């Protein structure tokens, strides 16, 4: 059963596409980045939030299930498409409800048999944009005057506390040319369909607490046809399971893995990652990580800047725009065996968040895995998991990892990610850095000014080659730069190669956002 889409949404993403890559950053009323930073640690939920009657309570062990607002829609991105996600609407009912309140009452007491809901996701092809044509790019997203090239609709209907979910595909042609570019790739259709049923399951669970264990009958597309699967609603919710030590359990989430098993049995057992909306504050559903990279699906990740002994946020150390006495920050070089960007440099420790994993835990885990810095992870295990009683972490006095500083959304032709940025204070008399040999082949604490200049030179080289995916916020005055390089060579004399360091473009995009936030 196909429903109509809800009203248009003003999108806050700026889309930029060059002939090599796409980049976009989050923008709200032209406010600076630090003014629109969003913190996961503040208690805000990453789950979609639907309207829920106050009298419809959940049992204590299901308190993490929150419901999406039915009055709004979101955007996300996959492949060459911006995806407009229309909120669920009631499209049919075998019973007559005179007004919305009576329907809410039916949902609350569990008598909503025969109701059918629908959510349609619209696929809008991303058009070629030059970096100097931002207004046209914003206009494309804000107005959506053109119809989508494709839609996928998920319907879910209740019958005696069992729900029947179906994925309906459609194709809409924007012009008279019926060409292959308007055909949604079959594998992408199958992936998004499985994200949509997770989105639907979260909505179903919000209608009444008994729906948490309701049986779901799914009709889903496969690469060659369709398949039928059954799950309990609780198996597909946008929640996650952690081990007792606080490390994400990649062998849990059996329901999600079974959901993707008909598509690729090998991918189904791999790490699960969350697909999110353009603000990064709503988890739409989870999928195996290889699909995220293959189809460039918007997901969550972190970037951590590591300073030596002194917090980079300390006012006395030059924090928040003070140019004096900034601490050295850690720069590392990727191994030459890396599949993506071998041998390039990075000033951030970064990584992708696992399914349902909070940004703070992702940052702590990546620091421990890549650099052997376990201070934040030990603190998390003691204070969060162990309730402050972890005997093995008795020496931990405070968390060396900051709270989330800000979020930025980066996008390239190969990676789209909502990045939560943190700072880490490495106390060298307490812990030392030990590289993960598969990830890092060199690393060192480098003067902040050297990193700043080296990054600017790297961006300049990317611009010269036409491969820089960002904007022109980082610029170089050639004369001043030459003079500054000579001064810094005396400051950082034992490594004269720094001016030729080529940094990972993704890291440079986050660095650009860091400079705006840090200086402003």
VOKE-152613 format. One record per residue (C-alpha): residue in one letter; x, y, z. Coordinates in Angstrom, 2 decimals. Layout:
N
+------+---------+---------+---------+
| rest |      xx |      yy |      zz |
+------+---------+---------+---------+
|    A |       X |       Y |       Z |
...
+------+---------+---------+---------+
***
This chain:
520
+------+---------+---------+---------+
| rest |      xx |      yy |      zz |
+------+---------+---------+---------+
|    X |    0.00 |    0.00 |    0.00 |
|    X |    1.62 |    3.20 |   -1.16 |
|    X |    1.16 |    6.46 |    0.76 |
|    X |    1.70 |   10.05 |   -0.20 |
|    X |    4.75 |   11.91 |    0.96 |
|    X |    4.63 |   14.57 |    3.65 |
|    X |    5.51 |   18.26 |    3.27 |
|    X |    8.89 |   19.54 |    2.11 |
|    X |   11.78 |   19.98 |    4.51 |
|    X |   14.39 |   22.72 |    4.42 |
|    X |   17.68 |   20.86 |    4.25 |
|    X |   20.69 |   22.27 |    6.11 |
|    X |   23.43 |   20.52 |    4.13 |
|    X |   25.57 |   22.36 |    1.63 |
|    X |   26.44 |   20.03 |   -1.22 |
|    X |   29.57 |   20.59 |   -3.24 |
|    X |   30.62 |   18.34 |   -6.08 |
|    X |   33.84 |   18.64 |   -8.03 |
|    X |   34.82 |   16.31 |  -10.84 |
|    X |   36.71 |   14.20 |   -8.29 |
|    X |   34.58 |   14.23 |   -5.17 |
|    X |   31.64 |   15.57 |   -3.20 |
|    X |   31.87 |   17.55 |    0.01 |
|    X |   29.22 |   18.97 |    2.29 |
|    X |   29.18 |   20.64 |    5.66 |
|    X |   26.38 |   21.22 |    8.11 |
|    X |   25.05 |   24.75 |    8.29 |
|    X |   22.30 |   26.33 |   10.37 |
|    X |   21.34 |   29.95 |    9.62 |
|    X |   24.98 |   30.72 |    8.78 |
|    X |   26.03 |   30.22 |   12.40 |
|    X |   29.67 |   29.29 |   13.07 |
|    X |   30.48 |   25.64 |   13.65 |
|    X |   30.92 |   25.94 |   17.41 |
|    X |   27.43 |   27.45 |   17.69 |
|    X |   25.82 |   24.40 |   16.11 |
|    X |   27.86 |   21.71 |   17.81 |
|    X |   25.77 |   18.78 |   19.02 |
|    X |   26.73 |   16.61 |   21.95 |
|    X |   25.77 |   12.93 |   22.26 |
|    X |   26.89 |   12.98 |   25.88 |
|    X |   24.19 |   15.49 |   26.80 |
|    X |   21.65 |   12.68 |   26.96 |
|    X |   20.03 |   13.26 |   23.58 |
|    X |   18.96 |   10.07 |   21.85 |
|    X |   20.24 |    8.92 |   18.48 |
|    X |   17.08 |    6.91 |   17.96 |
|    X |   14.33 |    8.20 |   15.69 |
|    X |   11.69 |    9.88 |   17.88 |
|    X |    8.02 |    9.35 |   17.06 |
|    X |    5.12 |   10.76 |   19.02 |
|    X |    4.18 |    8.55 |   21.97 |
|    X |    1.27 |    8.88 |   24.38 |
|    X |    2.39 |    9.74 |   27.91 |
|    X |    0.31 |    6.92 |   29.33 |
|    X |    2.02 |    4.37 |   27.13 |
|    X |    5.01 |    3.47 |   29.28 |
|    X |    7.74 |    0.96 |   28.63 |
|    X |    9.10 |   -1.52 |   31.09 |
|    X |   12.47 |   -0.63 |   32.64 |
|    X |   14.50 |   -2.99 |   30.47 |
|    X |   13.07 |   -1.38 |   27.32 |
|    X |   13.58 |    2.22 |   28.38 |
|    X |   16.04 |    2.85 |   25.58 |
|    X |   13.29 |    2.63 |   22.97 |
|    X |   12.24 |    6.14 |   22.10 |
|    X |    9.81 |    7.21 |   19.41 |
|    X |   10.29 |    9.51 |   16.24 |
|    X |    8.49 |   12.78 |   15.64 |
|    X |    5.86 |   12.14 |   13.03 |
|    X |    5.74 |   15.82 |   12.03 |
|    X |    9.12 |   15.99 |   10.31 |
|    X |   11.35 |   14.32 |    7.78 |
|    X |   15.09 |   13.96 |    7.38 |
|    X |   17.72 |   13.62 |    4.72 |
|    X |   20.50 |   11.11 |    4.32 |
|    X |   22.88 |   10.18 |    1.53 |
|    X |   23.85 |    7.04 |   -0.37 |
|    X |   25.67 |    6.56 |   -3.66 |
|    X |   24.77 |    9.48 |   -5.96 |
|    X |   21.53 |   10.30 |   -4.15 |
|    X |   20.20 |   12.57 |   -1.47 |
|    X |   17.47 |   10.55 |    0.27 |
|    X |   14.45 |   12.42 |    1.61 |
|    X |   13.00 |   10.41 |    4.48 |
|    X |    9.33 |   11.13 |    4.99 |
|    X |    7.98 |   10.43 |    8.47 |
|    X |    5.47 |    7.56 |    8.89 |
|    X |    1.85 |    8.40 |    8.14 |
|    X |   -1.38 |    6.48 |    8.74 |
|    X |   -2.64 |    5.43 |    5.32 |
|    X |   -5.51 |    3.03 |    6.13 |
|    X |   -7.47 |    1.47 |    8.97 |
|    X |  -10.13 |   -1.21 |    9.16 |
|    X |  -11.60 |    0.76 |   12.06 |
|    X |  -12.93 |    4.31 |   11.98 |
|    X |  -11.31 |    6.91 |   14.23 |
|    X |  -13.09 |   10.25 |   14.35 |
|    X |   -9.96 |   12.14 |   15.34 |
|    X |   -6.26 |   11.68 |   16.06 |
|    X |   -6.83 |   11.44 |   19.81 |
|    X |   -9.00 |    8.35 |   19.39 |
|    X |   -6.26 |    6.78 |   17.27 |
|    X |   -3.68 |    7.62 |   19.94 |
|    X |   -5.94 |    5.99 |   22.54 |
|    X |   -6.18 |    2.88 |   20.36 |
|    X |   -2.42 |    2.75 |   20.07 |
|    X |   -2.07 |    3.14 |   23.82 |
|    X |   -4.40 |    0.29 |   24.75 |
|    X |   -3.16 |   -1.98 |   21.99 |
|    X |   -6.41 |   -2.08 |   20.03 |
|    X |   -4.94 |   -0.70 |   16.82 |
|    X |   -5.69 |   -3.84 |   14.79 |
|    X |   -6.07 |   -3.24 |   11.09 |
|    X |   -4.12 |    0.01 |   10.96 |
|    X |   -1.56 |    0.50 |    8.23 |
|    X |    1.33 |    2.95 |    8.23 |
|    X |    3.61 |    4.00 |    5.41 |
|    X |    6.92 |    5.82 |    4.96 |
|    X |    8.26 |    6.79 |    1.54 |
|    X |   11.92 |    7.55 |    0.97 |
|    X |   12.62 |    9.68 |   -2.08 |
|    X |   15.87 |    9.43 |   -4.06 |
|    X |   17.06 |   12.72 |   -5.57 |
|    X |   20.14 |   12.45 |   -7.82 |
|    X |   23.01 |   14.72 |   -6.74 |
|    X |   23.76 |   17.06 |   -9.60 |
|    X |   27.14 |   18.39 |  -10.71 |
|    X |   28.08 |   21.46 |   -8.65 |
|    X |   31.19 |   23.60 |   -8.68 |
|    X |   32.64 |   24.84 |   -5.40 |
|    X |   31.70 |   28.44 |   -6.30 |
|    X |   28.03 |   27.60 |   -6.90 |
|    X |   26.85 |   26.92 |   -3.34 |
|    X |   23.57 |   28.82 |   -3.69 |
|    X |   22.43 |   26.54 |   -6.50 |
|    X |   23.41 |   23.48 |   -4.47 |
|    X |   21.50 |   24.69 |   -1.41 |
|    X |   18.51 |   25.58 |   -3.56 |
|    X |   18.43 |   22.04 |   -4.94 |
|    X |   18.07 |   20.57 |   -1.47 |
|    X |   15.85 |   23.27 |    0.02 |
|    X |   13.18 |   23.26 |   -2.64 |
|    X |   13.21 |   19.79 |   -4.23 |
|    X |   11.13 |   21.20 |   -7.08 |
|    X |   11.96 |   18.21 |   -9.24 |
|    X |   10.32 |   14.89 |   -8.44 |
|    X |   12.57 |   12.11 |   -7.18 |
|    X |   14.05 |    9.75 |   -9.71 |
|    X |   13.03 |    6.80 |   -7.52 |
|    X |   11.10 |    6.04 |   -4.36 |
|    X |   11.00 |    3.12 |   -1.96 |
|    X |    7.98 |    2.74 |    0.29 |
|    X |    7.71 |    0.60 |    3.39 |
|    X |    4.24 |   -0.26 |    4.67 |
|    X |    3.43 |   -1.95 |    7.96 |
|    X |   -0.02 |   -3.26 |    8.84 |
|    X |   -1.29 |   -4.69 |   12.12 |
|    X |   -3.35 |   -7.86 |   12.35 |
|    X |   -3.96 |   -9.42 |   15.79 |
|    X |   -0.68 |   -8.06 |   17.21 |
|    X |    1.28 |   -9.30 |   14.24 |
|    X |    2.70 |   -6.81 |   11.78 |
|    X |    3.12 |   -7.34 |    8.05 |
|    X |    5.86 |   -5.23 |    6.48 |
|    X |    6.42 |   -4.88 |    2.76 |
|    X |    8.90 |   -2.95 |    0.63 |
|    X |    7.38 |   -1.39 |   -2.49 |
|    X |    9.69 |   -0.06 |   -5.21 |
|    X |    8.72 |    2.53 |   -7.77 |
|    X |   10.45 |    4.50 |  -10.49 |
|    X |    9.67 |    8.08 |  -11.44 |
|    X |   11.17 |    9.65 |  -14.53 |
|    X |   12.11 |   13.32 |  -14.31 |
|    X |   12.16 |   13.87 |  -18.07 |
|    X |   11.40 |   12.17 |  -21.35 |
|    X |   14.74 |   10.36 |  -21.42 |
|    X |   14.23 |    6.96 |  -19.83 |
|    X |   17.87 |    6.07 |  -19.30 |
|    X |   19.77 |    3.86 |  -16.93 |
|    X |   20.74 |    6.79 |  -14.66 |
|    X |   17.19 |    6.86 |  -13.30 |
|    X |   17.26 |    3.20 |  -12.32 |
|    X |   18.16 |    2.63 |   -8.68 |
|    X |   20.83 |   -0.10 |   -8.41 |
|    X |   19.26 |   -3.34 |   -7.24 |
|    X |   21.72 |   -3.94 |   -4.40 |
|    X |   21.17 |   -0.42 |   -3.06 |
|    X |   17.41 |   -1.00 |   -3.16 |
|    X |   17.86 |   -4.19 |   -1.13 |
|    X |   20.08 |   -2.43 |    1.43 |
|    X |   17.82 |    0.60 |    1.91 |
|    X |   14.79 |   -1.68 |    2.15 |
|    X |   16.40 |   -3.41 |    5.13 |
|    X |   17.20 |   -0.05 |    6.75 |
|    X |   13.55 |    0.94 |    6.29 |
|    X |   12.16 |   -2.11 |    8.09 |
|    X |   14.39 |   -1.28 |   11.08 |
|    X |   13.02 |    2.27 |   10.95 |
|    X |    9.49 |    0.81 |   10.83 |
|    X |   10.18 |   -1.58 |   13.74 |
|    X |   11.19 |    1.35 |   15.93 |
|    X |    7.94 |    3.11 |   15.02 |
|    X |    5.92 |   -0.02 |   15.76 |
|    X |    7.55 |   -0.39 |   19.18 |
|    X |    6.63 |    3.21 |   20.01 |
|    X |    2.91 |    2.65 |   19.45 |
|    X |    2.48 |    0.32 |   22.44 |
|    X |    4.87 |   -1.42 |   24.83 |
|    X |    3.45 |   -4.86 |   23.91 |
|    X |    4.72 |   -4.33 |   20.37 |
|    X |    8.26 |   -4.80 |   21.65 |
|    X |    7.76 |   -8.57 |   21.31 |
|    X |    5.32 |   -8.47 |   18.39 |
|    X |    5.96 |  -10.78 |   15.44 |
|    X |    7.01 |   -9.07 |   12.22 |
|    X |    6.42 |  -10.71 |    8.83 |
|    X |    8.71 |   -9.13 |    6.22 |
|    X |    8.56 |   -9.18 |    2.43 |
|    X |   11.95 |   -7.93 |    1.24 |
|    X |   13.71 |   -7.53 |   -2.11 |
|    X |   16.72 |   -9.65 |   -2.96 |
|    X |   19.17 |   -9.39 |   -5.85 |
|    X |   17.10 |  -11.85 |   -7.90 |
|    X |   13.58 |  -11.45 |   -6.50 |
|    X |   12.17 |  -11.30 |   -2.99 |
|    X |   12.35 |  -13.18 |    0.28 |
|    X |   10.15 |  -13.64 |    3.34 |
|    X |   11.51 |  -13.40 |    6.87 |
|    X |   10.10 |  -13.30 |   10.39 |
|    X |   11.50 |  -11.47 |   13.43 |
|    X |   10.43 |  -10.28 |   16.80 |
|    X |   10.20 |   -6.50 |   16.79 |
|    X |   12.90 |   -6.30 |   19.47 |
|    X |   15.42 |   -7.92 |   17.10 |
|    X |   15.31 |   -5.03 |   14.63 |
|    X |   15.19 |   -1.97 |   16.88 |
|    X |   17.78 |    0.77 |   16.54 |
|    X |   19.49 |   -0.20 |   19.78 |
|    X |   22.72 |   -2.10 |   20.43 |
|    X |   24.39 |   -4.49 |   22.86 |
|    X |   27.65 |   -3.86 |   24.74 |
|    X |   29.89 |   -6.37 |   26.45 |
|    X |   30.39 |   -5.96 |   30.19 |
|    X |   33.78 |   -4.37 |   29.56 |
|    X |   32.17 |   -1.65 |   27.47 |
|    X |   33.53 |   -2.88 |   24.14 |
|    X |   30.96 |   -3.28 |   21.39 |
|    X |   29.92 |   -6.89 |   20.81 |
|    X |   30.20 |   -7.48 |   17.08 |
|    X |   28.71 |  -10.99 |   17.39 |
|    X |   25.49 |   -9.65 |   18.90 |
|    X |   22.62 |   -8.11 |   16.91 |
|    X |   21.67 |  -11.47 |   15.46 |
|    X |   18.45 |  -10.10 |   14.03 |
|    X |   20.20 |   -7.48 |   11.90 |
|    X |   22.69 |  -10.06 |   10.65 |
|    X |   19.90 |  -12.44 |    9.68 |
|    X |   18.19 |   -9.56 |    7.90 |
|    X |   21.18 |   -9.10 |    5.59 |
|    X |   22.11 |  -12.78 |    5.30 |
|    X |   20.09 |  -13.37 |    2.08 |
|    X |   22.09 |  -10.60 |    0.35 |
|    X |   25.62 |  -11.64 |    1.34 |
|    X |   26.33 |  -14.24 |    4.01 |
|    X |   29.94 |  -13.07 |    4.41 |
|    X |   29.03 |   -9.42 |    4.89 |
|    X |   26.28 |  -10.40 |    7.33 |
|    X |   28.80 |  -11.53 |    9.96 |
|    X |   30.94 |   -8.39 |    9.71 |
|    X |   30.94 |   -5.26 |   11.84 |
|    X |   27.62 |   -3.38 |   11.86 |
|    X |   27.47 |    0.38 |   11.34 |
|    X |   24.60 |    2.87 |   11.71 |
|    X |   23.14 |    4.83 |    8.82 |
|    X |   22.16 |    8.28 |   10.12 |
|    X |   20.36 |   11.41 |    9.00 |
|    X |   22.19 |   14.52 |    7.81 |
|    X |   22.34 |   15.97 |   11.33 |
|    X |   23.78 |   12.76 |   12.75 |
|    X |   21.18 |   12.75 |   15.52 |
|    X |   18.87 |    9.98 |   14.25 |
|    X |   19.88 |    6.37 |   13.62 |
|    X |   17.84 |    5.12 |   10.67 |
|    X |   19.06 |    1.54 |   10.83 |
|    X |   22.20 |   -0.60 |   10.79 |
|    X |   24.04 |   -2.48 |    8.05 |
|    X |   27.29 |   -4.40 |    7.52 |
|    X |   30.26 |   -2.07 |    7.16 |
|    X |   31.31 |   -3.15 |    3.63 |
|    X |   28.01 |   -1.79 |    2.28 |
|    X |   28.72 |    1.58 |    3.91 |
|    X |   31.92 |    1.95 |    1.91 |
|    X |   30.62 |    0.40 |   -1.32 |
|    X |   27.59 |    2.71 |   -1.48 |
|    X |   29.07 |    5.69 |    0.39 |
|    X |   26.30 |    5.71 |    2.98 |
|    X |   26.20 |    8.48 |    5.61 |
|    X |   27.33 |    7.11 |    8.97 |
|    X |   28.90 |    8.17 |   12.31 |
|    X |   32.57 |    8.43 |   13.25 |
|    X |   35.05 |   10.30 |   15.46 |
|    X |   38.21 |   12.38 |   15.21 |
|    X |   40.49 |   12.87 |   18.23 |
|    X |   43.34 |   15.37 |   18.45 |
|    X |   46.00 |   14.18 |   20.92 |
|    X |   48.15 |   16.72 |   22.78 |
|    X |   51.24 |   16.05 |   24.88 |
|    X |   51.00 |   16.52 |   28.67 |
|    X |   48.90 |   19.69 |   28.46 |
|    X |   45.29 |   19.83 |   27.30 |
|    X |   44.91 |   21.74 |   24.07 |
|    X |   41.73 |   23.21 |   25.58 |
|    X |   43.59 |   24.75 |   28.53 |
|    X |   43.53 |   28.54 |   28.28 |
|    X |   47.03 |   28.72 |   29.75 |
|    X |   48.24 |   26.42 |   27.01 |
|    X |   46.86 |   28.47 |   24.16 |
|    X |   43.40 |   26.90 |   24.03 |
|    X |   40.36 |   28.55 |   22.42 |
|    X |   42.15 |   30.91 |   20.08 |
|    X |   45.15 |   31.88 |   22.19 |
|    X |   48.13 |   31.54 |   19.85 |
|    X |   50.75 |   31.21 |   22.58 |
|    X |   52.07 |   28.05 |   24.21 |
|    X |   50.01 |   25.54 |   22.28 |
|    X |   51.04 |   21.98 |   23.21 |
|    X |   52.52 |   19.59 |   20.66 |
|    X |   49.97 |   17.40 |   18.93 |
|    X |   50.43 |   13.87 |   17.66 |
|    X |   50.85 |   13.27 |   13.93 |
|    X |   51.05 |    9.76 |   12.53 |
|    X |   51.69 |    8.19 |    9.15 |
|    X |   49.51 |    5.39 |    7.83 |
|    X |   51.21 |    2.16 |    6.77 |
|    X |   52.03 |    1.64 |    3.12 |
|    X |   49.84 |   -1.49 |    3.19 |
|    X |   46.61 |    0.42 |    3.85 |
|    X |   43.99 |   -0.07 |    1.16 |
|    X |   42.95 |    3.59 |    1.30 |
|    X |   45.49 |    6.44 |    1.44 |
|    X |   48.63 |    4.37 |    2.11 |
|    X |   51.55 |    6.31 |    3.65 |
|    X |   49.54 |    9.53 |    4.10 |
|    X |   49.62 |   11.51 |    7.35 |
|    X |   46.89 |   12.42 |    9.81 |
|    X |   46.63 |   14.73 |   12.82 |
|    X |   43.54 |   12.93 |   14.14 |
|    X |   42.96 |    9.48 |   15.53 |
|    X |   39.79 |    8.49 |   13.73 |
|    X |   37.38 |    5.63 |   13.33 |
|    X |   33.84 |    4.55 |   12.55 |
|    X |   31.27 |    4.07 |   15.32 |
|    X |   29.86 |    0.56 |   15.60 |
|    X |   26.13 |   -0.02 |   15.73 |
|    X |   24.65 |    1.88 |   18.66 |
|    X |   28.08 |    2.78 |   20.02 |
|    X |   28.26 |    6.23 |   21.62 |
|    X |   30.86 |    8.63 |   20.20 |
|    X |   32.80 |    8.75 |   23.48 |
|    X |   33.29 |    5.00 |   23.48 |
|    X |   34.31 |    5.02 |   19.81 |
|    X |   36.96 |    7.64 |   20.57 |
|    X |   38.24 |    5.72 |   23.61 |
|    X |   38.34 |    2.45 |   21.63 |
|    X |   40.18 |    3.95 |   18.66 |
|    X |   42.80 |    5.58 |   20.89 |
|    X |   43.45 |    2.23 |   22.56 |
|    X |   43.54 |    0.29 |   19.28 |
|    X |   45.64 |    2.64 |   17.13 |
|    X |   48.00 |    4.26 |   19.63 |
|    X |   47.77 |    2.06 |   22.71 |
|    X |   46.43 |    4.98 |   24.78 |
|    X |   44.05 |    3.25 |   27.17 |
|    X |   43.40 |    6.09 |   29.62 |
|    X |   39.96 |    6.98 |   28.26 |
|    X |   38.90 |    3.34 |   27.79 |
|    X |   40.04 |    2.42 |   31.31 |
|    X |   38.15 |    5.41 |   32.68 |
|    X |   35.04 |    4.37 |   30.74 |
|    X |   35.25 |    0.81 |   32.03 |
|    X |   35.68 |    2.06 |   35.59 |
|    X |   33.16 |    4.89 |   35.76 |
|    X |   30.52 |    3.86 |   33.20 |
|    X |   30.60 |    0.07 |   33.05 |
|    X |   31.94 |   -0.67 |   36.52 |
|    X |   30.19 |    2.15 |   38.34 |
|    X |   33.52 |    3.44 |   39.64 |
|    X |   34.48 |    0.11 |   41.23 |
|    X |   36.95 |   -1.33 |   38.71 |
|    X |   39.85 |   -2.46 |   40.90 |
|    X |   42.24 |   -2.59 |   37.94 |
|    X |   41.65 |    1.09 |   37.19 |
|    X |   42.12 |    2.52 |   40.68 |
|    X |   44.89 |    4.86 |   39.48 |
|    X |   42.57 |    6.71 |   37.10 |
|    X |   41.84 |   10.15 |   38.54 |
|    X |   40.11 |   11.86 |   35.64 |
|    X |   39.15 |   11.20 |   32.07 |
|    X |   41.93 |   12.35 |   29.68 |
|    X |   39.33 |   12.46 |   26.89 |
|    X |   37.28 |   15.65 |   26.59 |
|    X |   33.55 |   15.68 |   26.10 |
|    X |   32.40 |   15.99 |   22.51 |
|    X |   33.58 |   19.41 |   21.27 |
|    X |   31.56 |   19.69 |   18.07 |
|    X |   30.30 |   17.71 |   15.11 |
|    X |   31.06 |   18.27 |   11.46 |
|    X |   29.78 |   16.41 |    8.44 |
|    X |   32.31 |   15.55 |    5.78 |
|    X |   31.55 |   14.13 |    2.40 |
|    X |   33.74 |   12.94 |   -0.42 |
|    X |   33.30 |   10.60 |   -3.36 |
|    X |   34.39 |    7.71 |   -1.11 |
|    X |   33.30 |    8.68 |    2.43 |
|    X |   30.35 |   10.45 |    4.06 |
|    X |   30.52 |   10.73 |    7.82 |
|    X |   29.12 |   12.79 |   10.69 |
|    X |   32.28 |   13.24 |   12.76 |
|    X |   32.27 |   13.87 |   16.52 |
|    X |   35.48 |   15.67 |   17.48 |
|    X |   37.31 |   15.21 |   20.80 |
|    X |   40.61 |   16.22 |   22.41 |
|    X |   42.83 |   13.83 |   24.37 |
|    X |   45.51 |   14.82 |   26.90 |
|    X |   48.34 |   12.28 |   26.80 |
|    X |   50.24 |   12.44 |   30.09 |
|    X |   53.59 |   10.97 |   29.09 |
|    X |   54.58 |   10.19 |   32.68 |
|    X |   51.50 |    7.95 |   32.97 |
|    X |   51.16 |    6.29 |   29.55 |
|    X |   53.13 |    5.96 |   26.35 |
|    X |   52.16 |    5.49 |   22.73 |
|    X |   52.39 |    2.04 |   21.13 |
|    X |   51.32 |    1.93 |   17.50 |
|    X |   49.07 |   -0.66 |   16.02 |
|    X |   51.48 |   -2.01 |   13.40 |
|    X |   48.72 |   -2.68 |   10.89 |
|    X |   47.61 |    0.97 |   11.09 |
|    X |   50.64 |    3.20 |   11.82 |
|    X |   54.24 |    3.15 |   10.55 |
|    X |   55.47 |    6.42 |   12.10 |
|    X |   54.25 |    8.96 |   14.63 |
|    X |   55.51 |   11.83 |   16.73 |
|    X |   54.40 |   14.81 |   18.81 |
|    X |   54.79 |   17.83 |   16.56 |
|    X |   54.58 |   21.58 |   17.34 |
|    X |   51.05 |   22.85 |   16.67 |
|    X |   52.26 |   25.59 |   14.30 |
|    X |   54.14 |   23.01 |   12.24 |
|    X |   50.98 |   20.91 |   11.88 |
|    X |   49.00 |   24.00 |   10.88 |
|    X |   51.48 |   24.98 |    8.16 |
|    X |   52.02 |   21.40 |    6.94 |
|    X |   48.24 |   20.95 |    6.62 |
|    X |   47.89 |   24.23 |    4.69 |
|    X |   50.65 |   23.15 |    2.29 |
|    X |   48.97 |   19.76 |    1.80 |
|    X |   45.64 |   21.46 |    1.03 |
|    X |   47.40 |   23.79 |   -1.42 |
|    X |   48.82 |   20.80 |   -3.30 |
|    X |   45.39 |   19.19 |   -3.47 |
|    X |   43.90 |   22.43 |   -4.81 |
|    X |   46.62 |   22.66 |   -7.44 |
|    X |   45.81 |   19.13 |   -8.62 |
|    X |   42.06 |   19.81 |   -8.58 |
|    X |   41.39 |   17.10 |   -5.99 |
|    X |   40.64 |   19.16 |   -2.87 |
|    X |   37.09 |   18.20 |   -1.73 |
|    X |   36.62 |   21.20 |    0.60 |
|    X |   36.21 |   24.94 |    0.12 |
|    X |   38.70 |   27.78 |    0.07 |
|    X |   38.65 |   28.50 |    3.81 |
|    X |   42.30 |   27.37 |    4.10 |
|    X |   44.42 |   29.72 |    1.99 |
|    X |   48.12 |   30.43 |    1.72 |
|    X |   49.96 |   33.71 |    1.40 |
|    X |   53.06 |   32.51 |   -0.46 |
|    X |   55.42 |   35.15 |    0.91 |
|    X |   54.30 |   34.81 |    4.50 |
|    X |   54.32 |   31.03 |    4.21 |
|    X |   57.92 |   30.94 |    2.97 |
|    X |   59.04 |   33.08 |    5.90 |
|    X |   57.04 |   31.00 |    8.37 |
|    X |   58.50 |   27.74 |    7.04 |
|    X |   62.03 |   28.99 |    7.63 |
|    X |   61.21 |   29.93 |   11.23 |
|    X |   59.50 |   26.61 |   11.91 |
|    X |   62.40 |   24.61 |   10.47 |
|    X |   64.49 |   25.91 |   13.36 |
|    X |   61.75 |   25.01 |   15.85 |
|    X |   61.30 |   21.49 |   14.47 |
|    X |   64.76 |   20.89 |   13.06 |
|    X |   65.06 |   17.13 |   13.48 |
|    X |   62.40 |   16.37 |   10.86 |
|    X |   62.84 |   18.60 |    7.82 |
|    X |   60.43 |   16.57 |    5.67 |
|    X |   57.27 |   17.94 |    7.35 |
|    X |   56.60 |   20.57 |    4.68 |
|    X |   56.06 |   17.77 |    2.14 |
|    X |   53.69 |   15.71 |    4.32 |
|    X |   50.55 |   14.79 |    2.39 |
|    X |   47.61 |   14.41 |    4.77 |
|    X |   44.51 |   12.25 |    4.37 |
|    X |   41.88 |   14.49 |    2.69 |
|    X |   39.18 |   13.39 |    5.17 |
|    X |   41.43 |   14.42 |    8.06 |
|    X |   42.08 |   17.78 |    6.39 |
|    X |   38.33 |   18.40 |    6.13 |
|    X |   37.98 |   17.75 |    9.86 |
|    X |   41.07 |   19.92 |   10.48 |
|    X |   39.40 |   22.75 |    8.55 |
|    X |   36.35 |   22.43 |   10.82 |
|    X |   38.66 |   22.25 |   13.86 |
|    X |   40.38 |   25.52 |   12.91 |
|    X |   37.04 |   27.31 |   12.59 |
|    X |   35.81 |   25.99 |   15.91 |
|    X |   39.12 |   26.41 |   17.77 |
|    X |   39.82 |   29.94 |   16.56 |
|    X |   36.30 |   31.25 |   16.90 |
+------+---------+---------+---------+
***
